[in-house]
Amino acid sequence: MERPKAYEIVLSNKTILKIDADEVEKVVQGISSGGSVIVRQGIFNPSFYVAIKEDRERITEYLKITAEIGRQNEQAEKYKAGKVESIPEFQKLGDIFSGVKLLR
């Protein structure tokens, strides 16, 4: 299983905006151009950008869930009791602007 990728944008006012791996390129382009950037979890002004870092909290939570499912699957196979569950995909963040018309 490949380690999931998730990131956080740290802004100068200490706000942290979570982003998914597929949003990183858009964020970097926005930082380069200086225009406001719209991501699933918000809109930010790149002039207040400080850093992009790994979202260890989301990744750790996902890895805990998959490890527990893996343990339960091992037990189910070994003792022929219980049901083998599939490992869930790493979920993308919800889009807070879903259903809202934004100028693009």
C-alpha positions in Angstrom: 0.0 0.0 0.0 1.3 3.4 -1.0 1.5 6.0 1.7 -1.2 8.6 1.2 -0.4 12.2 0.4 -2.1 15.1 2.2 -0.8 18.6 2.8 -1.4 21.8 4.8 -0.9 25.4 3.8 0.4 27.5 6.7 -0.6 31.1 6.5 1.1 34.0 8.3 -1.9 34.5 10.6 -1.3 30.9 11.8 -4.4 29.6 9.8 -3.9 26.2 8.4 -5.7 25.2 5.2 -5.8 21.5 4.4 -5.3 20.4 0.7 -5.1 17.2 -1.2 -2.2 16.1 -3.4 -4.1 17.0 -6.6 -4.4 20.6 -5.4 -0.7 21.3 -4.8 0.1 22.3 -8.4 -2.8 24.8 -8.4 -1.5 26.2 -5.1 2.1 26.5 -6.3 0.9 28.2 -9.5 -1.2 30.7 -7.5 1.7 31.5 -5.2 3.9 32.1 -8.3 1.3 34.3 -10.0 0.1 36.1 -6.8 -3.6 35.6 -7.5 -6.1 34.2 -4.9 -6.2 30.4 -4.9 -9.4 28.4 -4.5 -9.0 25.0 -3.0 -11.6 22.6 -1.6 -11.3 23.9 1.9 -11.1 27.6 1.3 -9.7 30.6 -0.6 -6.4 32.1 0.3 -4.3 35.1 -0.7 -0.8 33.8 -1.6 0.9 36.9 -0.1 0.1 35.4 3.3 1.5 32.0 2.5 4.3 30.8 4.8 4.7 27.0 4.0 3.3 23.9 2.6 3.8 20.9 4.9 2.6 17.3 5.2 -0.7 16.8 6.9 0.6 14.2 9.3 -2.7 14.1 11.3 -4.8 13.0 8.4 -2.2 10.5 7.2 -1.7 9.0 10.7 -5.5 8.6 11.2 -5.8 6.8 7.8 -2.9 4.5 8.6 -4.4 3.6 12.0 -7.7 2.7 10.3 -6.0 0.6 7.6 -3.8 -1.1 10.1 -6.8 -2.1 12.2 -8.7 -3.4 9.2 -5.6 -5.3 8.2 -5.4 -6.8 11.7 -9.0 -7.8 11.6 -8.7 -9.3 8.2 -5.7 -11.4 9.3 -7.7 -12.7 12.2 -10.7 -13.5 10.0 -8.5 -15.4 7.6 -6.5 -17.2 10.3 -9.5 -18.3 12.4 -12.1 -18.4 9.6 -14.3 -16.1 11.7 -15.6 -12.7 10.7 -15.6 -11.0 7.4 -12.6 -9.8 5.4 -13.0 -6.1 4.7 -11.5 -4.1 1.9 -9.0 -1.4 2.7 -10.7 2.0 2.0 -9.2 4.5 -0.3 -7.7 7.7 1.2 -10.6 10.2 1.0 -10.2 13.6 -0.6 -11.3 16.6 1.4 -14.9 17.8 1.0 -15.5 20.8 -1.2 -17.0 23.5 1.0 -17.9 25.4 -2.2 -20.0 22.5 -3.7 -23.2 24.0 -5.0 -21.9 27.6 -4.7 -21.2 29.5 -7.9 -17.8 31.0 -7.9 -16.3 33.4 -10.5 -13.6 31.5 -12.4 
